């Protein structure tokens, strides 16, 4: 009886916290009909926000994947001075508010920031431009791949790697043929988390973007703009797009894990 009650409680919580919000998003998105939904996504500012978000993902996710694999391998396979400090640095973005992180980038690269004068003299724009959005997104997402991979690599014995190297395999061959395939599931999940967070990041990007329509508004920022303009149907339409991309990520993870 207790088991049934616990299962029912868990299902009720899932329905309340996930099912109801998802129903509201899609119900409001299609409340005005399919044609209105499509028109909302075809709107120029929405298209620009989609392109910008995809561009940020295309730059940030591969960068953080490479960093995450390298950091996880180093921290799980080697002992060296400063290992704990490196692990703490990797976890730093998880403990810092994204808004604070965005503010730090403004203080560093803004027109009045530490490097602002140098950047202006060379006509390099970071804040209120794509580089600032990429930097902010990369900062808040870079622990995700490493945090998923490190425990998986630590749980794997190094016996196969050592045997391969004793048989003459190079370090790269051992890594690509033995180490990485054994943690493919963790790597896939880390990439999915990184992609979802990069797509949905709001706080840090909001600070460094300047909210310039058609230029620096990512999809989450565009949803806020639409909602503040009382374009509720369009706001929920764009929100449903974000939910759809997240769902595709989860399906891809279940296929490739």
N, C-alpha and C positions, 0 to 999 in steps of 0.2 A: 504493500500500500504506500509506504514512504517513497519507494522507488518511483512509482507512478506519479505521486505528487511532485517530486523533484523534477521529473521529466516535463510534466505539465507546466510547472513554474518556469523552467528554462525556455520552453517553447513560447510561453506567454511573454516573457521578457524580450525574446528575439522579435516576436510579432510587434510588440510595443515600440521597441527602440529602432528596429530596422524596417519592418513591414509597413507600419503606418506612415513614416516619413517618405518611403519610396512610393507608396500609393499616392500620397499628396502631390509629390513632384510630378509624376506622370499624369495624374488626373488633371492638374492645373495646366500642364504643358499642352495637353490635347483638348482642353476645355473649349477652345474656339475652333476646333476642327483641324484636320490634317493639313489643309492648304495654309492656314495661318501658322501652323507649326513650321512648315517648310519655309514660308516667307520669313519667319523670325530668324532662321538659321542662314538664310541668304542675304540678310541685311549686311551692308558693307562693313560696319564696325564689328559685327559678329565674325565675319570671315577673317578680318584682320586679327581678331583675338584668337581665333582657331590657329591661324598660321603662326602667330607669335608663340603660342603655347606649344605647338608641335616643334617649333625651332628650338625652344628652350629644352624640351625633352631630348631632342636629337643631340644636343650638345652636352647636357648634364648627365644623362644616364650612362652613356659609354665612359665618360670621364670618371664618374663615381664607381662604375663597375671595375675598371682597371685599378683604381686606387683601392677599392674594397678587397679585391682578390690579393693584391700585393700586401696590404696591411694584414689581412687575415693569415696569409701564408707566413709572413715574418713573425707575427706574434704567437703563432701556434707551433712553429717548427724550430725556432731559435731562442736561445737565452742570451741577452745582451744588456749592458747598462742602459737604463732609461726605458726599459720595456714597459714598466708600469706607467711611466709618464706618457708614453705613446698611446697606451690603451686609454688613459684619461683624456688625452687630446681627441681621440676618436669619438669618445662619448660626449665631448663638450657641447656640440649643437643640440643634444637631447636635453641638456639642462639649462640652456639659455633661451629666453623668449625670442621667437622669430622677429618680433618688433624691435627688440633691443639689437639683434643681429643686423637688421636693416639699418638702424640708426648708426651703428658702428661703421658700416660701409659708407654712409653719407658723410660721417665725420672724417673718413679717410680719403674718399674720392670725390666729394662734393666740391663745388666751386670755392667754398671757404674751408675746405678740409685740408688735411695734412699734405696730401699730394695734389690738391686741386690746382695750385699754381703751375706746377710742372705739366699737368695734363692739359691745361688751357693753352700753355705756350706751344704745345705740340698738336693742338686741335684734336685732342682725344676726349671723347665724351663717355663717361662711365655711368654716372648717376642720371636718371631719367632717360636711359637708353638701354639697348639690349645687353651690353656687357654687365651693367649693374644688376639686371634681372637674372642673368645667368650666374653671376657670382653669389647673389643672395640665395638662389635656389640650390646651387651646388653646396653651399655651406650647410643649409638645414637638412639636406638629404644625404650627405656623404657618409654618415655612420651606418646607414641601413644595410648596404651590401656587406660591409665588413662585420657587422654585428651578427648577421645570419651565417656567414661563412666560418668565422673563427671557432665557434663551438663545434661545428661539424668537422672541421679539420682537426681539432684537438681530440675528438672522439675516434678519429681514424688512426690506426696503427701505422707507424712509419716503416714497418718491415718490408712491404712490397716496394716502396720507394728505394730503400737501401739495397734490396736484392737487385732491382733494375740497374742501379748505378754500379753495383759490383760486377754485373754482367756487361758493362760497357756503355750503358745508355747515358746520354748527356743529361744535364740538369733540365734543359727545356723539354726534351723528349719525355723524361720521367714526369715532369709537371703536367704536360698536355695529355699523356697517355694513361697515367695512373692517378695522380693527385686530383686533377680537376674532374674527371668523370665520376669519381666516388662522392663528390659533393655537388653534383649537378642540381639536385633538388633544392638544396639550400641556396645555391647561386641563383636559380630561377626565381625562388621566392624573394630573395633580396632585390633582384632587378624589378620584380613586380611591385614591391613596396616602394622602391625608389621612384619608379615611374608614376605610381599613384600619388605619392607625396609631391613630386615635382609638378604634376598636373594640377593638384589642388592647393598648392601653397598660396597663402593669402598675406599673412602678416609681414614677413620680410619683403616680399615683392611690392606690397602696398606702399612701403616706406620709400623704396628706391625707384619706383616706376614713375611717379608724378601723375599717374592717372590720366595720361594723354590719350584721348579717344583715337582709335585707328592707328596708334603708334606703340604705346607701352602698356596697354590694358591686356592682361592675360584673361583667360576665360573666367576664373573666379572674380577678378576685379570687374569684368564686364557684367557679370551677374549682379554685382552690387550696384553698378551704374544703372542698369535696367530697372532694378527694383526701386531705387531711389527716384527714378523718373516715372514711377507708377506703371511701367510696362510689365505688368506681372506675368502675363502669358509668355512674353519673350524671355523674361528672366527664368521662368520654370523650364522653358524649352532648352535654353542653354544649360541649365542645371541637369536636365535629363541626358544631355550629351555627355556631360562629365560622368554621370552615373553609368552610362552605357560603355564608355571607354574603360572604366574601372571593372565592369563586369567582363569585358573582353580580356582584360589582363588576368583576371582570376581563372577564366576558362583556359587561357594559354598556359597558365601555370600548372593547372591540373593535367594538361596534355603532355607538357614537356618535363614534368618533375621526374 
